[in-house]
Amino acid sequence: MNVICSTLNAKYIHTNLAIRYLKAYAEPEFTIQIKEYTIKDPVLNIVTDLYQQKPEVIGFSCYIWNIEETIKVVNMIKKVNPSIKIVLGGPEVTYDTHEWMEKIPEADFIVIGEGEQTFKQLLTEIKTTKNFKNVPGIAFRDKEQVVITPQMNKLDLKELPSPYRFPEDITHLGKRVTYIETSRGCPFSCQFCLSSIEVGVRYFDREKIKEDIRYLMANGAKTIKFVDRTFNISRSYAMEMFRFLIDEHLPGTVFQFEITADIMRPEVIEFLNQEAPKGLFRFEIGVQSTNDFTNELVMRKQNFSKLTRTVSMVKEGRKIDQHLDLIAGLPEEDYDSFRKTFNDVFELRPEELQLGFLKMLRGTGVRLRAAEHDYIYMDHSPYEILSNNVLSFDDIVRIKQVEDVLEKYWNDHRMDATVEFLITHVFPSPFDFFQQFGSYWENQGWSRIGHQLEDLFRRLYAFLEYLDVNDLDVIAGLMKYDYLKNHKYKPRKPWWEASFDKDKRTQIYKQISEKPSLLGQSFVDLGLDEKELFKHTMLEEISFDLPQFQTTGKIDKHPSCLLAYFDPINGRTLIFSFLEN
């Protein structure tokens, strides 16, 4: 029997772990072909590719990000070949299953919940007696009536075969994210999350996991992301895995984890700060809200002071980048409360701050009790909220403006020094800066057009000019500093007018050539002659004491000269400076 397991990933770099578990579990009785696409691929192209494989059964893994496009694919497949059996599975169709069977008449079966054993049993019945009532945890049609069979007990995860040993995956390991799970379930009961529905946490076999990781690294995997909902729920387990990864990692490999920061013990962080190589680990931390009443309503236990301690300790260690998440639209968190949440979390200066909006996922407590807070949300995936009893659609629109510029001006780290100065010296708070700039950005129509790097600097400067802020000369200097230090190569056309004319620039270069110690010993060590200075450096006047700023972070309004050296051999940029007389 020719069977395909397929899905539409959000991006090409993603891979789907679920369909690989289905393939591994079905062997050797069934040989399953994996076919992955993206939600951006034309539907006809996907259908054509699947049709040409001549499958008898196609299973689709369904999520909020791909269900709409998956339905289009399924509909078209049934039109071109009605005999192909369509099986849907995944979190999006596991809940409200009867509704999905009615909504998607082209679907022959839906696998509910954990699918490895169920899918294999379903394939067996399709191939043999077709007595589908014998298969636990599925929905199917019997004389036009939808039948849903009871689910079976949970699997023993230690018995599951590895989903990573397929030869056809090897060539992609270095180019895509590899997902790995060491546990299923979550000990917490957050009412906005699907993981809260499954009670308890089950673990895979530790030694098998380690062997899989060794195999993945040996075959070129570069980014390995653990999908455990709370990787550090067991301190001894987390420590064992951290120790293993530190001892056996290969150069260039990065491991990402979702951790619960407020339960992480200081000694674990101290261990990581001492032992972990820089860049080996990356933490994703769901903060969501700092409003205690809101957290209580969604049954989320969180000690923000302990979370702050963890994030701060990790940041001080300078070994691990952190990605923190917020959710706008949680119960009883109005605009002002969310502003406070944002500022509370931004105070930690995470490397990334992800601002998301509550999604009323099927099966979750917030969706089941949506009427209690007057939630209005999208009827279709991703079921994002439009308003509730304390947050209007106007408020949602405003917060989305914050999200837009936050991504461009903080998460991409194009101008850290500039943003830091703005949020500490110019605007009342970080949220106020991003909100005012985001509203201006939207009013200018910039959200509807593309941009190059130079545009981002010009637009920020235009916004600050519009506000007529104090110390614009200082801010312009910081923007030049940020722009140049993040360039690997000498820019052809910066976003500002050059500070010096040709004669003045020649005079300064001559001064530097005669006395390179002006710029410090590290510049002297470069041994640049005058020709190399003209070719590989840029000079700019800054309205403040840049040497002091580089050393202490303080602004002293004494003009200085910035020299950016674009190292042609190592592809790096070095910033030097000296005070003008």
Backbone torsions as a table, in degrees:
resi	resn	phi	psi	omega
1	MET	NA	129.7	-177.2
2	ASN	-87.5	110.7	-174.8
3	VAL	-121.0	135.3	175.5
4	ILE	-120.6	136.9	167.2
5	CYS	-110.4	127.1	-171.8
6	SER	-135.9	163.9	171.7
7	THR	-161.6	163.9	175.1
8	LEU	-112.0	106.0	179.4
9	ASN	-76.3	159.3	179.0
10	ALA	-67.8	-36.7	179.2
11	LYS	-140.7	162.4	-179.9
12	TYR	-62.5	-35.0	-174.8
13	ILE	-71.3	-13.6	179.7
14	HIS	-81.8	153.9	171.8
15	THR	-128.6	156.4	-177.8
16	ASN	-104.9	117.7	-178.6
17	LEU	-76.1	-36.1	-174.0
18	ALA	-59.1	-47.0	-175.8
19	ILE	-70.8	-22.8	175.9
20	ARG	-74.9	-34.2	173.0
21	TYR	-65.3	-39.8	178.0
22	LEU	-61.5	-44.2	179.9
23	LYS	-62.9	-46.8	-177.9
24	ALA	-63.2	-40.6	-176.7
25	TYR	-71.9	-32.4	-176.6
26	ALA	-74.8	-21.3	-180.0
27	GLU	-74.6	150.9	1.9
28	PRO	-91.7	-2.1	-176.1
29	GLU	-63.1	-33.8	-179.7
30	PHE	-129.5	137.1	174.7
31	THR	-101.7	115.8	-175.0
32	ILE	-109.5	135.3	176.3
33	GLN	-96.2	132.9	177.4
34	ILE	-92.5	129.4	177.0
35	LYS	-133.4	113.0	-179.9
36	GLU	-112.4	141.1	177.6
37	TYR	-132.5	-172.7	173.4
38	THR	-124.6	161.7	179.9
39	ILE	-68.0	-12.0	178.1
40	LYS	-88.9	-13.7	-179.5
41	ASP	-68.4	139.2	176.4
42	PRO	-59.1	135.8	-177.0
43	VAL	-57.1	-42.5	-178.7
44	LEU	-62.1	-37.1	177.8
45	ASN	-63.7	-42.2	179.2
46	ILE	-63.8	-48.4	-178.5
47	VAL	-61.8	-42.4	179.5
48	THR	-59.8	-45.7	-179.2
49	ASP	-63.6	-44.3	179.4
50	LEU	-66.3	-43.6	-178.7
51	TYR	-59.9	-39.7	-177.1
52	GLN	-69.4	-14.2	176.6
53	GLN	-80.3	-8.8	-179.1
54	LYS	56.5	50.9	-178.0
55	PRO	-78.2	153.8	170.4
56	GLU	-97.4	-29.6	179.0
57	VAL	-135.9	134.7	171.8
58	ILE	-126.0	126.1	174.5
59	GLY	-105.9	134.1	179.8
60	PHE	-115.3	132.4	175.6
61	SER	-90.5	120.8	-167.4
62	CYS	-114.4	134.3	-178.9
63	TYR	-138.7	171.8	-178.7
64	ILE	-63.1	-29.5	-175.7
65	TRP	-81.2	-13.0	-176.4
66	ASN	-126.3	-2.0	-171.9
67	ILE	-63.3	-40.3	-177.3
68	GLU	-63.5	-43.9	178.7
69	GLU	-71.8	-33.8	178.6
70	THR	-63.5	-41.1	178.5
71	ILE	-59.5	-40.9	178.4
72	LYS	-62.6	-41.9	179.8
73	VAL	-63.5	-47.1	-178.7
74	VAL	-61.2	-43.7	179.5
75	ASN	-58.9	-44.0	-177.6
76	MET	-72.1	-36.6	178.7
77	ILE	-60.6	-43.7	-179.2
78	LYS	-66.4	-28.5	177.5
79	LYS	-70.8	-39.4	-176.3
80	VAL	-85.1	-24.6	176.7
81	ASN	-154.5	89.2	-177.1
82	PRO	-63.2	-16.8	-176.4
83	SER	-77.5	-17.1	179.9
84	ILE	-68.5	127.2	177.4
85	LYS	-79.8	128.4	-179.0
86	ILE	-107.0	123.9	178.4
87	VAL	-118.3	126.2	175.9
88	LEU	-107.5	146.1	175.9
89	GLY	-154.0	176.7	179.4
90	GLY	110.2	170.0	-173.7
91	PRO	-62.4	-30.5	-175.9
92	GLU	-69.6	-32.1	-178.1
93	VAL	-104.8	-0.3	178.9
94	THR	-71.0	-26.9	178.8
95	TYR	-109.8	150.4	-174.8
96	ASP	56.6	41.6	-172.3
97	THR	-62.4	-41.7	-179.9
98	HIS	-60.1	-41.3	178.3
99	GLU	-62.0	-41.2	179.3
100	TRP	-65.5	-38.5	179.2
101	MET	-63.5	-34.6	177.9
102	GLU	-76.5	-36.0	-177.3
103	LYS	-73.2	-31.7	-177.5
104	ILE	-119.6	81.0	-178.6
105	PRO	-63.2	-19.1	179.7
106	GLU	-74.5	-15.0	179.7
107	ALA	-79.9	124.9	178.2
108	ASP	-83.5	-34.6	-177.4
109	PHE	-143.8	151.3	166.2
110	ILE	-125.2	128.2	174.9
111	VAL	-91.1	126.7	-173.3
112	ILE	-101.3	125.2	174.9
113	GLY	74.8	-147.1	-177.1
114	GLU	-61.2	122.6	-163.0
115	GLY	-107.3	-9.2	-170.2
116	GLU	-57.0	-56.6	-176.5
117	GLN	-71.9	-40.2	-179.4
118	THR	-60.3	-45.7	-178.1
119	PHE	-63.3	-40.7	179.2
120	LYS	-64.8	-41.9	177.9
121	GLN	-64.2	-38.0	178.2
122	LEU	-63.6	-44.0	177.8
123	LEU	-60.2	-39.2	178.9
124	THR	-61.6	-44.0	179.8
125	GLU	-69.0	-37.7	176.8
126	ILE	-61.1	-38.4	-177.2
127	LYS	-77.1	-28.7	-171.6
128	THR	-115.4	-101.5	-167.3
129	THR	-84.5	-17.1	-179.6
130	LYS	59.7	30.3	175.4
131	ASN	-93.2	83.4	-169.1
132	PHE	-73.0	-15.3	176.6
133	LYS	-67.6	-15.5	177.6
134	ASN	-79.8	-10.8	-176.5
135	VAL	-95.1	116.2	-179.5
136	PRO	-75.7	143.4	173.0
137	GLY	75.4	39.6	175.4
138	ILE	-134.6	161.8	169.1
139	ALA	-116.8	138.4	177.3
140	PHE	-152.9	176.7	-179.5
141	ARG	-110.0	134.8	175.5
142	ASP	-127.8	106.5	-176.7
143	LYS	54.0	51.1	176.3
144	GLU	71.6	-2.4	177.4
145	GLN	-97.4	135.3	178.2
146	VAL	-78.5	126.9	177.9
147	VAL	-114.7	132.9	177.3
148	ILE	-121.5	121.0	-177.8
149	THR	-91.6	150.4	-179.8
150	PRO	-63.2	146.7	178.3
151	GLN	-76.2	154.3	178.3
152	MET	-86.2	175.7	173.9
153	ASN	-66.0	157.6	179.8
154	LYS	-64.9	149.9	-179.6
155	LEU	-72.4	155.3	168.4
156	ASP	-82.6	106.1	-173.4
157	LEU	-63.5	-25.2	-179.9
158	LYS	-66.8	-16.7	-178.5
159	GLU	-95.0	-7.8	-177.0
160	LEU	-71.1	137.3	176.9
161	PRO	-73.1	158.9	-178.6
162	SER	-68.0	136.9	176.8
163	PRO	-93.9	13.6	-170.9
164	TYR	-112.4	1.6	-169.9
165	ARG	-101.6	30.7	-179.6
166	PHE	-93.2	123.1	-176.6
167	PRO	-56.1	-33.0	-176.4
168	GLU	-68.3	-15.6	179.5
169	ASP	-85.2	-18.8	-169.6
170	ILE	-59.2	-42.7	-175.6
171	THR	-66.9	-17.2	-177.0
172	HIS	-97.7	-10.0	-170.7
173	LEU	-60.5	-36.3	-178.1
174	GLY	-77.8	-14.0	-174.1
175	LYS	-106.0	-13.5	-172.9
176	ARG	-128.7	163.3	176.9
177	VAL	-77.7	131.5	175.1
178	THR	-101.3	126.3	-179.6
179	TYR	-100.2	140.7	-178.9
180	ILE	-139.8	142.0	176.8
181	GLU	-124.3	136.6	177.4
182	THR	-109.1	-6.9	177.7
183	SER	-155.1	162.4	171.5
184	ARG	-129.3	144.9	-178.4
185	GLY	99.9	174.0	-178.0
186	CYS	-149.2	139.7	-179.1
187	PRO	-78.9	-8.7	-175.0
188	PHE	-101.0	170.8	-172.5
189	SER	-125.8	32.2	-178.4
190	CYS	-56.7	122.1	-168.8
191	GLN	-77.0	-2.6	177.0
192	PHE	-100.6	1.4	-171.0
193	CYS	-119.8	136.5	178.5
194	LEU	-64.9	-28.3	-176.9
195	SER	-65.2	-20.3	-179.2
196	SER	-71.6	-16.5	-175.1
197	ILE	-75.1	-35.0	178.0
198	GLU	-83.0	124.0	-177.0
199	VAL	-83.4	130.8	174.8
200	GLY	86.5	169.1	-180.0
201	VAL	-123.4	131.0	176.3
202	ARG	-115.4	144.2	-175.8
203	TYR	-113.4	146.9	170.3
204	PHE	-79.6	169.3	177.3
205	ASP	-69.3	122.8	-174.0
206	ARG	-62.3	-43.1	-176.5
207	GLU	-67.9	-36.2	176.1
208	LYS	-63.9	-40.8	178.5
209	ILE	-60.7	-44.7	-179.9
210	LYS	-61.9	-41.5	178.3
211	GLU	-63.7	-39.2	177.5
212	ASP	-62.8	-42.2	-179.5
213	ILE	-66.0	-41.2	176.2
214	ARG	-59.5	-44.2	-179.9
215	TYR	-62.1	-46.2	-177.9
216	LEU	-62.5	-45.4	179.5
217	MET	-64.5	-42.2	-178.6
218	ALA	-62.9	-25.0	-178.6
219	ASN	-103.7	17.9	167.4
220	GLY	100.0	4.6	179.3
221	ALA	-61.8	132.9	-177.9
222	LYS	-109.1	-37.6	179.4
223	THR	-121.0	115.6	-179.6
224	ILE	-118.7	118.3	-175.7
225	LYS	-111.8	121.9	176.5
226	PHE	-80.1	128.2	-176.8
227	VAL	-98.4	6.4	174.9
228	ASP	-54.4	135.4	-176.7
229	ARG	-66.8	-32.7	176.7
230	THR	-141.6	89.4	-173.1
231	PHE	-61.0	-33.6	-172.8
232	ASN	-100.9	24.1	179.7
233	ILE	-63.4	-34.0	173.6
234	SER	-105.8	112.5	-176.4
235	ARG	-63.3	-41.8	-178.0
236	SER	-65.0	-39.2	179.6
237	TYR	-66.6	-46.2	180.0
238	ALA	-61.0	-43.2	-179.8
239	MET	-62.8	-41.1	179.0
240	GLU	-62.2	-42.8	-178.7
241	MET	-71.8	-39.6	176.6
242	PHE	-59.6	-45.1	-179.6
243	ARG	-61.5	-44.3	178.8
244	PHE	-60.6	-46.2	-177.2
245	LEU	-68.1	-37.3	177.1
246	ILE	-64.9	-43.0	-176.0
247	ASP	-72.4	-34.2	-168.7
248	GLU	-116.0	2.2	-178.4
249	HIS	-63.6	154.8	174.2
250	LEU	-105.2	150.1	-177.9
251	PRO	-54.9	137.4	177.4
252	GLY	91.9	-6.8	179.7
253	THR	-88.2	138.9	177.8
254	VAL	-123.9	135.8	178.4
255	PHE	-114.8	131.2	-179.7
256	GLN	-114.6	142.0	-177.8
257	PHE	-135.7	148.2	166.1
258	GLU	-96.4	115.9	-178.0
259	ILE	-119.2	155.4	171.6
260	THR	-98.7	109.2	-165.7
261	ALA	-73.0	-31.7	-173.7
262	ASP	-77.6	-7.4	176.1
263	ILE	-106.0	4.8	-178.1
264	MET	-83.8	124.4	-175.6
265	ARG	-76.8	144.4	-179.7
266	PRO	-55.7	-34.9	-178.6
267	GLU	-66.9	-28.5	175.8
268	VAL	-67.7	-43.0	180.0
269	ILE	-66.9	-41.4	177.9
270	GLU	-60.0	-40.7	176.3
271	PHE	-59.7	-47.7	-179.4
272	LEU	-64.8	-42.2	179.7
273	ASN	-62.1	-31.0	-179.8
274	GLN	-85.9	-39.5	-167.8
275	GLU	-101.3	-32.0	-172.1
276	ALA	-76.2	132.9	172.3
277	PRO	-64.9	146.1	179.9
278	LYS	-61.0	130.7	176.7
279	GLY	87.2	-3.6	-178.9
280	LEU	-72.0	-39.1	-176.3
281	PHE	-114.7	152.5	174.8
282	ARG	-139.7	130.8	-177.3
283	PHE	-106.3	136.3	169.7
284	GLU	-111.5	124.8	-173.3
285	ILE	-125.4	119.0	177.5
286	GLY	-86.0	106.4	175.3
287	VAL	-89.1	-48.0	175.9
288	GLN	69.6	-56.7	178.6
289	SER	-157.0	149.6	173.0
290	THR	-107.0	9.7	177.7
291	ASN	-83.6	113.0	-174.9
292	ASP	-61.5	-40.3	-179.6
293	PHE	-64.8	-42.2	176.9
294	THR	-60.5	-46.8	179.5
295	ASN	-61.4	-36.8	177.8
296	GLU	-64.6	-41.6	-179.0
297	LEU	-63.0	-34.5	-179.3
298	VAL	-97.4	14.0	176.0
299	MET	57.4	41.2	-179.4
300	ARG	-108.5	115.5	178.3
301	LYS	-89.8	121.7	-177.9
302	GLN	-150.6	127.9	175.4
303	ASN	-103.8	101.3	-171.8
304	PHE	-68.6	-30.1	178.8
305	SER	-66.5	-38.9	177.0
306	LYS	-71.5	-36.4	175.3
307	LEU	-60.9	-44.0	178.8
308	THR	-60.1	-42.4	178.4
309	ARG	-59.6	-45.0	-179.7
310	THR	-63.1	-51.0	-177.6
311	VAL	-60.8	-40.6	-178.8
312	SER	-67.1	-43.1	179.2
313	MET	-63.2	-42.5	178.9
314	VAL	-63.8	-42.3	-179.1
315	LYS	-64.8	-40.6	179.0
316	GLU	-64.5	-30.2	178.8
317	GLY	-70.3	-22.5	177.0
318	ARG	56.1	30.5	179.2
319	LYS	-110.0	-29.8	-168.1
320	ILE	-126.9	124.2	173.4
321	ASP	-76.2	145.5	-178.4
322	GLN	-123.8	137.8	179.0
323	HIS	-118.0	114.5	-178.5
324	LEU	-106.1	141.6	-176.9
325	ASP	-112.0	140.2	170.4
326	LEU	-122.3	150.7	174.7
327	ILE	-123.9	118.2	173.7
328	ALA	-86.3	137.9	175.6
329	GLY	105.3	6.9	176.8
330	LEU	-67.4	158.8	-174.9
331	PRO	-54.8	132.3	174.3
332	GLU	63.5	17.0	172.4
333	GLU	-101.3	100.7	-179.5
334	ASP	-84.3	-175.1	-175.0
335	TYR	-59.2	-45.9	-178.5
336	ASP	-66.4	-38.0	177.6
337	SER	-65.9	-39.3	178.7
338	PHE	-67.8	-36.6	174.9
339	ARG	-56.2	-44.1	178.5
340	LYS	-64.5	-44.2	177.3
341	THR	-56.0	-48.1	-179.4
342	PHE	-58.5	-48.4	-178.0
343	ASN	-67.1	-38.2	176.4
344	ASP	-56.4	-45.8	-175.0
345	VAL	-78.4	-37.8	180.0
346	PHE	-65.2	-25.8	177.6
347	GLU	-57.1	-24.9	179.5
348	LEU	-80.2	-11.0	179.7
349	ARG	51.8	56.3	177.6
350	PRO	-66.3	152.7	177.7
351	GLU	-60.2	-34.8	174.7
352	GLU	-136.7	138.1	172.9
353	LEU	-124.0	112.2	-177.0
354	GLN	-95.3	120.0	178.8
355	LEU	-103.2	110.4	179.0
356	GLY	-114.7	173.1	-179.0
357	PHE	-120.8	141.8	-175.6
358	LEU	-54.9	130.6	175.6
359	LYS	-111.3	125.6	-176.2
360	MET	-84.0	77.0	-174.4
361	LEU	-67.4	142.7	177.6
362	ARG	-59.3	133.9	176.8
363	GLY	93.3	-13.2	-176.3
364	THR	-85.5	157.8	-178.9
365	GLY	-62.8	-38.3	-178.7
366	VAL	-64.3	-32.8	178.4
367	ARG	-74.3	-42.1	-179.1
368	LEU	-64.2	-29.4	-178.9
369	ARG	-112.8	30.6	-176.1
370	ALA	-59.9	-34.6	-176.3
371	ALA	-65.4	-25.8	-178.5
372	GLU	-63.4	-26.0	-178.7
373	HIS	-121.1	19.7	176.8
374	ASP	53.7	42.3	-179.5
375	TYR	-70.1	133.4	167.8
376	ILE	-117.8	129.5	-175.6
377	TYR	-146.9	166.6	-179.3
378	MET	-60.8	137.6	176.9
379	ASP	-71.7	-25.3	-177.1
380	HIS	-108.8	165.1	178.4
381	SER	-60.6	142.0	12.9
382	PRO	-93.1	20.1	175.1
383	TYR	58.7	36.4	-177.7
384	GLU	-73.3	145.3	-176.8
385	ILE	-71.8	149.5	176.1
386	LEU	-110.1	-27.4	175.4
387	SER	-174.7	168.0	169.0
388	ASN	-149.9	-165.2	-172.7
389	ASN	-69.3	-17.8	-179.6
390	VAL	-122.0	-3.9	-177.1
391	LEU	-131.9	112.3	-178.2
392	SER	-80.7	167.8	175.5
393	PHE	-63.8	-33.4	174.1
394	ASP	-58.3	-42.9	178.0
395	ASP	-62.7	-42.8	178.6
396	ILE	-58.9	-45.4	-179.9
397	VAL	-59.8	-43.1	-179.7
398	ARG	-63.8	-42.9	-179.5
399	ILE	-66.7	-33.1	176.2
400	LYS	-64.3	-31.5	175.7
401	GLN	-65.7	-36.3	175.0
402	VAL	-62.7	-45.9	-178.2
403	GLU	-57.1	-40.4	-175.5
404	ASP	-62.3	-51.6	-176.3
405	VAL	-79.5	-25.9	175.9
406	LEU	-58.1	-43.7	-179.5
407	GLU	-63.3	-42.5	-174.6
408	LYS	-78.2	-34.8	-169.3
409	TYR	-109.1	-9.4	174.2
410	TRP	-120.6	-55.0	-173.4
411	ASN	-64.3	-28.9	178.8
412	ASP	-86.5	-7.1	174.2
413	HIS	51.8	47.0	178.1
414	ARG	-85.9	-24.8	-176.9
415	MET	-150.3	64.1	-176.3
416	ASP	-63.1	-44.5	-178.1
417	ALA	-63.5	-40.2	180.0
418	THR	-64.4	-50.6	-178.5
419	VAL	-61.9	-41.3	179.2
420	GLU	-59.2	-42.9	178.8
421	PHE	-65.1	-42.5	-177.5
422	LEU	-63.8	-42.6	-174.6
423	ILE	-80.9	-15.2	179.7
424	THR	-104.7	-22.3	-174.8
425	HIS	-122.6	-19.8	-171.7
426	VAL	-111.9	-43.4	-176.1
427	PHE	-106.7	154.7	-177.8
428	PRO	-60.0	-31.6	-179.3
429	SER	-160.6	166.1	175.9
430	PRO	-56.4	-43.6	-178.7
431	PHE	-60.3	-41.1	-178.7
432	ASP	-63.6	-38.7	176.6
433	PHE	-62.0	-52.6	-176.8
434	PHE	-65.0	-35.2	179.4
435	GLN	-68.3	-48.7	-179.1
436	GLN	-64.8	-41.5	179.5
437	PHE	-68.5	-40.8	179.4
438	GLY	-62.4	-39.5	178.3
439	SER	-67.0	-41.3	177.7
440	TYR	-64.1	-43.0	178.9
441	TRP	-57.3	-45.7	-179.8
442	GLU	-65.9	-43.2	-178.7
443	ASN	-64.8	-28.3	178.2
444	GLN	-80.0	-8.3	-178.9
445	GLY	79.6	13.3	-176.2
446	TRP	-73.2	-20.8	179.7
447	SER	-70.4	-13.3	-177.5
448	ARG	-104.3	4.5	178.8
449	ILE	-130.8	163.4	-179.8
450	GLY	-79.2	176.9	179.2
451	HIS	-154.5	149.8	169.6
452	GLN	-104.3	171.7	-176.6
453	LEU	-55.2	-46.0	-178.0
454	GLU	-61.4	-32.9	178.8
455	ASP	-61.5	-38.1	-179.0
456	LEU	-61.9	-39.3	178.3
457	PHE	-70.9	-44.2	-179.8
458	ARG	-61.1	-40.1	-175.9
459	ARG	-71.2	-38.3	175.8
460	LEU	-64.1	-43.6	-179.8
461	TYR	-63.3	-40.1	178.7
462	ALA	-63.0	-39.9	178.0
463	PHE	-62.7	-45.0	-178.7
464	LEU	-68.5	-36.3	174.1
465	GLU	-62.8	-42.9	179.7
466	TYR	-58.8	-40.0	179.0
467	LEU	-78.2	-14.7	-177.3
468	ASP	56.3	51.9	-176.3
469	VAL	-73.8	156.3	173.7
470	ASN	-72.0	158.3	174.7
471	ASP	59.1	35.2	179.5
472	LEU	-63.7	-30.1	178.4
473	ASP	-66.1	-38.3	177.1
474	VAL	-65.9	-44.6	-179.3
475	ILE	-62.6	-41.0	178.1
476	ALA	-61.5	-39.6	177.4
477	GLY	-64.0	-42.0	177.6
478	LEU	-64.5	-38.1	178.4
479	MET	-64.2	-41.5	176.6
480	LYS	-63.2	-42.8	178.8
481	TYR	-59.5	-48.6	178.6
482	ASP	-61.6	-43.8	-177.4
483	TYR	-60.8	-47.7	-174.3
484	LEU	-73.6	-39.9	-175.6
485	LYS	-71.1	-18.1	179.1
486	ASN	-96.5	3.6	176.4
487	HIS	-93.2	131.5	175.8
488	LYS	-82.3	-25.9	-177.1
489	TYR	-129.4	157.3	-178.2
490	LYS	-62.0	120.3	-178.1
491	PRO	-68.7	143.3	-179.1
492	ARG	-74.4	-41.6	-176.4
493	LYS	-144.0	94.1	177.8
494	PRO	-63.2	169.6	-175.1
495	TRP	-82.6	-3.4	-178.6
496	TRP	-120.6	166.5	174.3
497	GLU	-79.5	136.9	-176.7
498	ALA	-58.2	141.7	-178.2
499	SER	-71.5	-34.9	-172.4
500	PHE	-117.2	142.1	171.6
501	ASP	-79.2	177.3	-173.2
502	LYS	-60.4	-42.9	-177.4
503	ASP	-65.4	-44.5	-179.0
504	LYS	-65.4	-41.0	179.6
505	ARG	-62.5	-43.5	178.1
506	THR	-60.8	-41.4	179.8
507	GLN	-61.9	-42.8	-179.4
508	ILE	-67.9	-42.1	178.3
509	TYR	-60.8	-38.7	178.7
510	LYS	-63.9	-41.5	179.0
511	GLN	-62.7	-41.9	-179.8
512	ILE	-68.1	-40.7	-180.0
513	SER	-61.8	-38.7	-179.0
514	GLU	-76.1	-30.0	-178.1
515	LYS	-139.2	73.3	-177.9
516	PRO	-63.7	-20.0	-179.7
517	SER	-64.3	-14.3	174.4
518	LEU	-53.5	-33.5	-175.2
519	LEU	-99.2	5.6	175.5
520	GLY	98.2	165.4	-174.4
521	GLN	-65.3	-36.7	-178.7
522	SER	-63.8	-30.4	175.5
523	PHE	-74.0	-41.7	177.4
524	VAL	-55.8	-41.4	-177.4
525	ASP	-63.3	-22.0	178.5
526	LEU	-69.4	-29.4	177.1
527	GLY	64.2	39.8	-177.1
528	LEU	-79.7	134.9	173.5
529	ASP	-90.2	177.3	-174.0
530	GLU	-64.3	-35.7	178.9
531	LYS	-63.6	-43.1	179.5
532	GLU	-67.8	-33.6	176.7
533	LEU	-60.1	-48.6	-179.9
534	PHE	-63.2	-36.6	-173.3
535	LYS	-81.2	-38.4	-168.5
536	HIS	-117.5	11.5	-179.9
537	THR	-131.4	164.2	172.2
538	MET	-130.5	144.5	178.2
539	LEU	-113.8	137.7	175.5
540	GLU	-145.0	145.2	174.6
541	GLU	-88.1	136.3	178.4
542	ILE	-120.0	140.0	-173.2
543	SER	-80.3	1.4	179.5
544	PHE	-132.9	172.3	-177.7
545	ASP	-75.6	92.5	-177.4
546	LEU	-65.7	-39.9	177.1
547	PRO	-56.4	-41.8	178.3
548	GLN	-67.1	-41.1	179.2
549	PHE	-60.9	-42.7	179.9
550	GLN	-64.2	-29.1	-177.5
551	THR	-88.2	-44.3	-171.9
552	THR	-116.4	-15.2	-175.7
553	GLY	81.3	2.4	-178.7
554	LYS	-92.0	150.8	-179.9
555	ILE	-104.5	119.9	175.1
556	ASP	-124.4	119.4	-173.9
557	LYS	-74.3	77.3	172.8
558	HIS	-132.5	116.2	-173.9
559	PRO	-55.1	143.1	178.1
560	SER	-140.9	169.3	-178.9
561	CYS	-113.9	129.0	178.5
562	LEU	-101.1	131.8	172.8
563	LEU	-121.0	121.3	176.5
564	ALA	-103.6	122.5	178.7
565	TYR	-104.6	118.9	-179.3
566	PHE	-96.9	97.8	-174.1
567	ASP	-65.6	110.3	-175.0
568	PRO	-73.2	-18.5	-177.4
569	ILE	-88.9	-46.6	-175.1
570	ASN	-97.2	-1.6	178.0
571	GLY	60.1	41.1	-180.0
572	ARG	-129.7	166.0	177.7
573	THR	-123.1	131.6	177.3
574	LEU	-115.1	134.1	-179.1
575	ILE	-106.1	127.0	176.4
576	PHE	-123.8	160.8	-179.0
577	SER	-158.8	158.3	173.7
578	PHE	-152.3	154.6	-179.6
579	LEU	-75.1	139.6	174.6
580	GLU	-79.5	149.7	178.8
581	ASN	-71.6	NA	NA
